[in-house]
């Protein structure tokens, strides 16, 4: 007896369902970790973060603020240099 192939969309939905399940499992596991990303957890840093600093951190995180070389982050490196002067 010949094996019938599944419709491609059925495979996509099955993959999507597995991905959703695994993402939810990962998210549930990560909720038990220390929330280093959260401004309320400052560890050894200043106890009171100001709103402009929090907004700047949020915006900069979206654009890879990797200030190792001028080629990798020309804008944020320039901002860091201006702030440090």
TAUR-V665210 format. One record per backbone hydrogen bond with DSSP energy under -1.0 kcal/mol. NH is the residue of the N-H (numbers start at 1). CO is the residue of the C=O. E is the energy in kcal/mol with one decimal. If there is no record, write none. Layout:
# TAUR-V665210
[[NH	CO	E] [NH	CO	E]]
This chain:
# TAUR-V665210
[[10	7	-1.1] [11	7	-1.4] [12	8	-2.0] [13	9	-2.4] [14	10	-2.0] [15	11	-2.5] [16	12	-2.6] [17	13	-2.4] [18	14	-2.2] [19	15	-2.6] [20	16	-2.4] [21	17	-2.3] [22	18	-2.7] [23	19	-2.4] [24	20	-2.4] [25	21	-2.1] [26	22	-2.5] [27	23	-2.7] [28	24	-2.3] [29	25	-2.0] [30	26	-2.6] [31	27	-1.2] [32	29	-1.4] [33	30	-1.8] [36	34	-2.1] [38	35	-1.4] [41	38	-1.6] [45	42	-3.0] [54	50	-2.0] [55	51	-2.6] [56	52	-2.4] [57	53	-2.2] [58	54	-2.3] [59	55	-2.6] [60	56	-2.8] [61	57	-2.1] [63	60	-1.6] [66	64	-2.5] [67	65	-1.1] [73	69	-1.4] [77	73	-2.1] [78	74	-1.5] [79	75	-2.1] [80	76	-2.4] [81	77	-2.5] [82	78	-2.3] [83	79	-2.3] [84	80	-1.8]]
